[in-house]
Amino acid sequence: MQNLIYLFIRYGGFILFLFLEGVSFYFVVQYNQKQKEIYVSSANSWVGIVYDKYDRVARFWNLSSVNDSLAKENASLRAQIRNAQFEATIRRDTNSIKKDSFIQQYTFQEAVIINNSINQANNYLTINRGSNSGLKYGMGVISSNGIVGIIRSISPNFSLVMSILHNQTKISAAVSSNNYFGSLVWKGADPRYMNLDAIPKHATVHIGDTVQTSGYSNIFPKGLPIGLVEKVK
């Protein structure tokens, strides 16, 4: 105890200096938007590097499960290719549709999630792609199973993504059986369930109906799967 008191007496001034520096730094970042953006971008870059190194080691020891996942996704992509070829055949045989009628609205960039959380009140994840790969603030992130989140911070090689499991995330979603749409939000409880609000009272919604992206926002394409109706209020 005496040694601790002696240490504080000897280095108390320096410890107080560090504490006040920390407090000053907090207020500068918290109440100045430009400094806040610089801090978030820099922190995102360094944290992304750490997560990336850890993820490389973890993936090395989980190659078997990764290969299984890739095989399933490959099968899904092959099915989509067959469907795309079928649609292309129909379009070629339909004289009323011009060749330039379809414009590429979305492009896709592969990435790996190197850090993720689902048990917080506001969840984020980190992917190993950033501005060097053409990613921008506000872009949507999807997986083979559906939507993941929206990019909220960018560094050259990493992006911080606001998960759909975040109380500020609002997704324009529709019930596939009738195309009525509303705002999909997470209430911060069970990560398996979200709420689809603002559906008209006269709309008929059944248990088991598919909920998907509505296409009324530019973030996500129309028809991406989100989940199934579990309960109707």
HELIX and SHEET records of a PDB file:
HELIX    1   1 GLN A    2  TYR A   31  1                                  30    
HELIX    2   2 GLN A   33  PHE A   60  1                                  28    
HELIX    3   3 LEU A   63  ARG A   92  1                                  30    
HELIX    4   4 LYS A   99  SER A  101  5                                   3    
HELIX    5   5 SER A  131  SER A  133  5                                   3    
SHEET    1   A 5 ILE A 113  ASN A 116  0                                        
SHEET    2   A 5 TYR A 124  ILE A 127 -1                                        
SHEET    3   A 5 SER A 159  SER A 163 -1                                        
SHEET    4   A 5 GLY A 146  ILE A 154 -1                                        
SHEET    5   A 5 GLY A 140  SER A 143 -1                                        
SHEET    1   B 5 ASN A 195  ASP A 197  0                                        
SHEET    2   B 5 PHE A 181  VAL A 185 -1                                        
SHEET    3   B 5 ILE A 171  VAL A 175 -1                                        
SHEET    4   B 5 THR A 210  THR A 213 -1                                        
SHEET    5   B 5 PRO A 225  LEU A 228 -1                                        
END                                                                             
